[in-house]
C-alpha cells in the first residue's frame, strides 16, 4: 500500500504545480493585455464588429468604388471587380491598399492599379475613386442605409498621374 501512495505523490505534486501556474498566469496575462495589448486572444476573445450589441441593425464599413473613364464618363464598380480573385477577404485587402490617400498614392499601388484597370473596361480608366462609408443593414428586412461618410481616396491613373 505504501508503493501506491508513493506513486500518487508525484502526480499530486504535478497537478498542484499546474494549478499554481494557472493561478499565477491569469493575472500576468491580464497585466500584459493592459500594458501591451494581447498578441493572441487567449482570455479575451475578439468582438465581431458587424454584430450589433443593441438594436436591429448590423454595422460595417464598405467601399463605394467608382471608375472614371476617358472622356469623363463614370461607372460604379466593386471591390471584388477591382481585385483579382484572392483567398483573403477582398475588403480587407482593398482597405490595406486604398484605406487612406497615403497608401493609395504609393507608386507600387498606382502601377498595379493602372495595370489592373486596363482589364476592367474597354475604355481607358483614368482614375479610381473610393468613398469609405459606415453602413447599417437591417436585421429585419436586409435594407441598407449609409450612416456616415468616412473618407474619400482618389487615385489618378492618367499618364504621369503618380503623385
Buried (B, 14 or more C-beta within 10 A) or exposed (E): EEEEEEEEEEEEEEEEEEEEEEEEEEEEBEEBBEEEEBEEEEEEEEEEEEEBEEEEBBBBBBBBBBBBBEEEEEEEBEBEBBBEEEEEEBBEBBBEBBBEBEEBBEEEBBEEBBEBBEEBBEEBBBBBBBBBBEBBBEEEEEEEEEEEEEBEBBBBBEEEEBE
